Amino acid sequence: MSGQGGEGQRLFVGGAWTEPEGGHYEVTDPATEETVGRAPEASREQALAACAAAREAFGPWSRTAPEERAAVLGRAADIIRSRLEPYASLARAETGATTGTARGMQVGVGAARFRRYARVEPAEWAIPPQINEAGPMGKAGVMGALAVRQPVGVVACITSYNNPWANPAGKIAPALAMGNTVVVKPAPQDPLSVYRMAEALEEAGAPPGVVNVVCGQAVAVGETVVGSPDVDMVSFTGSTAVGQRIAEVCGRAMKRQLMELGGKGAAVVFDDADLASAVAGIGTTFSFYSGQICTAPTRVLAQRRVYDRLVGELAGYAGRLKVGDPRERDTVVGPVISAAHRDRVESYIELGRKEGAVVLAPEERRLPERGFYVGPTVLADCTNDMRVAREEIFGPVVVVIPFDEEDEGVALANDSDYGLIDYVWSGDVARAFRVARRLRAGGVGINTVGRNMEAPFGGFKKSGVGRDVGSYALHAYSEVQAIVWPG
């Protein structure tokens, strides 16, 4: 049975493509405001059924040889790769991402993440023997021990709207590799791509119930999945506010959790930095998902000697970027996800003006009449106590704050509720590494916004709980069991 019904997309529950009991709703292309497709609205009962199906499938899947699980993920990667063009077209239409981003950073990274976990890694390791003296517990002897990674169970994967391929794949692939089963609840704005992922996994041989996908505009769908007694772990990417509510539910039931939440990445630019490199890196806030990404260097801390020059170059860089139809080859900045989010981002720009920031955006820039566009904007002469400097805007907006000495720059960077990824630009490598170690963030980029995709990813403070990516994701989606025996 195909995932596409006559009226729209079906849910994927227990290996069956199921008509949604809540009907369908329209998914809107943020670039054109046209309808991309019709997404299913799951009922509470269907959400619970998906969790029950995952629970039933867990036992057999967890006992399946790791090589067989890896083979399913490898075949899924090949299927996704073979359908790059149609999948990327859908992702572009759902999210407003540019064609290059949809192909490379969405579908391409999604396929790469399935391929990454299509290899078997050791799930157990020896612990050095321990010599015990005679005592109340028995005779003297040598105790051997083994640490074994075991699957957690049923994992609820609740994903963000900014990347409907890389984000779900980064949860689903390592969870399945470890022997867990999953219930995926994609963001309501762009869930259709996640159903294509489910089709690829079904075709690749994932048994019924191992992967389930339910979605809906109603908050109750996600709440039902998180609260289901069949769910052992919740992996969530999204806002800190929603993450806190999920964590409360998980805490009451002692469910494991992995949280990748908001960010307000500080980019500390010293006066000996390569400013061209810094501007290009900071400029990804404008171009990469139109700033809808938690890792963006949105809070620029510029040493005073280069402050004016950096502000000018950032404003010039923003002014040269083409904003428009993401299907056009030379477009760099597409729309944000919805009209409501466009209004939110614009309200922050106006708030910055009221707080005393200097708003630098091309006055002559004409945005498309249709679509949810926000022009790249620099807010200069900010202070770290302004709301625009403290709150996550999640759009193509950069705030710039001056500082004098190294200690002040570090203090300003750390004066934030968030701590996901910060950045340091300096020509003095020793200083850059020294400063990086002082920053309270889960990751630090030195003279780059690039990522090492085997490095642990996650945040300090309100930016999240836990680490994933690479082998760290296999740890995240597993429990460690100790087995002890007399030597």
C-alpha positions, 0 to 999 in steps of 0.5 A, a space after each residue: 500500500 502506498 503512503 499517498 492516498 487519494 485525499 493526501 498522505 497516510 500515516 505509517 503505523 505498524 507497517 501499514 499506511 493508515 488513513 488519518 482519523 483527524 483528516 488532512 491539512 494543507 502543507 504550504 510552500 513558504 516561497 509561493 504560499 501554494 499548497 505542496 500537499 496534504 498532511 495527515 492529522 493523527 488522532 490520539 488513538 492512532 498516536 498510541 497505536 504507533 507507540 504500541 506497534 513500536 513496543 511490539 516490534 522492539 523484542 524481535 528487532 533488538 534481537 536481530 543481528 547488528 549486521 542485519 540492522 546495518 544492512 537495512 540502513 545501508 539499503 535505505 541510504 541507497 534508496 534515498 540517494 537514488 531519489 535525490 531529485 524528487 526528494 529534494 524538490 519536495 524538501 525545497 517546497 516544504 521548507 523554502 530551502 534553496 535547491 542546493 541546500 535541499 539537495 546537499 544539506 537536507 536529503 544528502 545529509 539524511 542519506 549520509 547519516 543512514 550510511 554512517 550507521 550502516 556499519 557495525 561498531 563494538 557494543 561491548 568492552 572489557 573492564 579491567 579485572 578487580 581483585 577482591 579481598 575476602 569479606 562478608 560477600 565471600 572468599 577472596 577472588 578476581 572479578 571479571 566484568 564486561 560493559 554492554 550497550 543495550 537498546 533503550 527500547 521505544 524511542 519517540 523522535 520529535 523533530 524540527 521543521 528546519 531540516 526534515 531530512 538530516 534531523 530525523 535521520 540523525 535520530 532514526 538511524 542510530 536508534 535503529 542501529 542500536 536495536 531500538 524501535 521508533 515513533 517519529 513525530 515530525 514538525 507540522 509545517 513540513 512532515 511530508 519528507 519524513 513519510 518519504 523516509 519511512 517509505 525508503 526504510 520500508 522498502 529497505 526491509 525494516 520490519 513492521 512496527 520498527 519505524 512509525 510516523 504520525 503527525 498533526 497540527 494539534 499539540 495533542 499528537 506530540 503530547 500523546 506520543 511523549 506520554 505513552 507508557 510504551 515510550 522509553 526515551 524521547 529525542 527532541 529537537 526544537 525550542 527550549 520552552 517545548 523541551 522543558 515541557 517534554 522534560 517534565 513529562 519524562 522526569 515524572 516517568 523516568 524516561 530517558 531524554 536527548 534534547 537539542 534545543 535553542 541557541 544564541 551562538 556567540 562569535 567572538 571576533 578578535 582584532 587580529 582575525 581574518 575578517 573576510 573569514 569571519 564575515 563569511 562564517 557569520 554570514 551563514 546566519 543569513 544564507 543557511 536556512 534563512 537563519 532558522 538554525 540553532 547553531 548560527 553565529 547570531 551574536 557577534 562580539 567584536 573587539 573594538 578596534 575592528 568593530 566598525 569595519 566588521 559591522 560595515 563588512 557584514 552589512 555589505 555582505 548582507 546587502 549583496 545576497 539575493 533574496 528570492 525564489 529558492 528554485 532559482 540557481 542564484 538565490 542565496 536567501 529563501 523564505 522563513 517557514 511561515 507567515 507567523 514566523 516572518 511576523 515574529 522575526 520582523 517584530 524582533 527587528 523592530 524591537 531591536 530598533 526600539 531598544 537602541 540598536 542601529 538597523 542595517 538592512 538595504 533600504 532599496 531591497 524589494 522582497 517578493 510579493 508572495 512568500 514569507 521573506 525577511 531580508 538579511 539584517 544586521 543590528 549594530 551597537 547592541 548591548 548584551 542585555 537587549 532582548 535581541 541579544 538574549 533571545 533566539 530570533 531564528 531568522 536572518 538577523 545578526 546582532 553585533 556587540 563591541 568589547 575591549 579585552 579578552 576577559 570581557 569578550 569571554 564574559 559576554 559570550 558566557 552571559 547567555 541562557 544558551 550554550 550550544 555552539 560558539 565561535 572564535 575568530 583570531 589569528 593567534 591560534 593559542 589564544 583561540 584555543 585558550 578562549 574556546 576552553 573558557 566558553 560555556 558551550 557544547 561546541 566551539 568553532 575556531 575560525 570556521 563554522 564547519 562541523 566534524 560529523 563525528 564530534 559530539 553535538 549538544 548543548 550546555 545550559 538551556 541548549 539541551 541535554 546529552 550528546 549525539 552524532 557519530 559514535 556518541 549517538 550510539 551511546 545516546 540511544 543505549 543503556 550500559 549494562 554491566 555483567 560481572 563474573 568470578 575469574 
